[in-house]
Structures are given as structure tokens and as C-alpha cells.
């Protein structure tokens, strides 16, 4: 089992930045691909960024390309999401998740954190 705990969310003005760490425990995540999802009220959960187990391959949703950066530190068992140039439409609960394959579908992810709220004011 892998336990994931997100942190770093909060209230920020448009144009601001946040860094979201996702700390894993119970098992090393070095063999897992990791993803960051978000879910806004009334909307489906969507994948915003993913990173392969080695860190050599990344994926970004078009809506966040050039603004968000996903990274990982396997020695610290932690994955990060850097959010820059934030917009009000980025407001959502952000979740990190782990999977043993490389698939952008929500159902492909095996382990989930509890989420952290990001609110961007205009």
C-alpha cells in the first residue's frame, strides 16, 4: 500500500504561484508513475500533469502547459507540482496519485491522496 499526502494548497491571487508537495509513505514510489489531478465543483476530475517513474517523461494538460511543472525526488519519496501564473480557473482540489503503468485515465491510478484546496482570486 502507498499512502499519499498532499500539502501546500491555499488562497493566492491571480498571477501568483504555489508549490504542492505530495509525500508518500508505506512503500517507495520509485517504481510508480505519478500524476496530479484536479477537480473543481461540478466538474470531472482531470489529469493536469504526470511523470514517469524515472522522471524522464512528463505529460501536461494543454490548459497548464508552460505554467505548471511536475517533478519528483525519489530519494525523498515525494512528488511536486509547481503552479505558476495561476488563473481563477485553476481553482480546484488538487490530488496526487500513483500507478504502476503509464496511462492518463483516472481509473488507471491505484493510490490517491486526500487532496489539497487551491483557490485563485481575481
N, C-alpha and C positions, 0 to 999 in steps of 0.2 A: 504494500500500500504506500501511496505517496500522499502526504498532506501538503497542501499549498496555502500560503497565507500572503495575501496582498496588503500593501500599505501605501501611503504617500498621496492618497486622494485628498481632495479639499475643494475650496472655493477659490477661483482665480479669475482675474479679469481677462477679457479677450486680448489676444496677443501675448499672453503670459505663458509660462512653462511649468511643468510638473515632471517629476520622475517617480515612477511607480516600481518599487521592488516587489518581487514575488519570491518568498523564501520557501524552500522545500525541505521536508523532513521525512523520516521513515525509510527513505531509500534515495540513493543518488540519482539525480536526473540526467547524468551524463550520457545515458543511452536513450533519452527521450527527446523527441521534438517538442517544442514548447510554443504555445500560442497565447496571444492576448485577444480577448473578445470584449465587446461592449454591448450593452442593452439599454436602450432608452425606453421610457414609459410608452406602452402601446406599440412598441416595435419588436421585431425579432432580434435575437442575439446574432451579432455579426462578428466575423473574424476581422480584426484590424491589422494584425501582424503575427508572423510566425517565424521560428528559427529552427534550423535543423540541429541534431544532437551535437554536431561538430562546430556549429556556428558559421559554417561556410555558405549556407544557403538561407536566404530570407525571403519572406513574402510580405507585401503590404497591400492593403486595400487601396484602390485609387483615391479614395477620399482623404487618405492620410499620407500618401507618398510625398516625400520631401519635408514633412513636418514631424513625423513620428519615427523613432529609431528603436528597434528591439536589439537587445544584446544579452549575453549570458556569461556567467562566471561559474564554470562547473566546479572549481575548487571551493567556492562558497555556496554551491548548491542554490544559486539564485539567478533569476532572470529579471531583466529590467525593461521598462518601456519609458523612453524619454518622449515627452509630449511638448512640442514647441509650437509657437504661433497658434495657440488654441483659439477656437471659434465657439460661439454659443452652441452650435450644432454638435459639438464634441461632448456635450453634457450627457452623461450616462453612468451606469455602474460598469466598472471595468473588472473583468475576470481573467485570471491566468489559468491555463490548462495544460495537461501533458498527454502525449500519445506516443506509442511505440512505432507508428508508421509516419508517413508524410502525406497528409490528407487535409484539405481545407474545410471539410464538413464538420459541423458541430458534433455529430454523432460519433466521429472518429476519435474524439478525445476521451480518455479514460478517467482522468482525475481533474477535479476542479477546485478552485479556491472559493471563498465566500463572497468575494467582490469588494471593491472599494469605490466610493462615490466620487465622481469628478463633476464639478459644476462650474461652468464658464459663464460669467456675467458679461452683458454687452455694455 
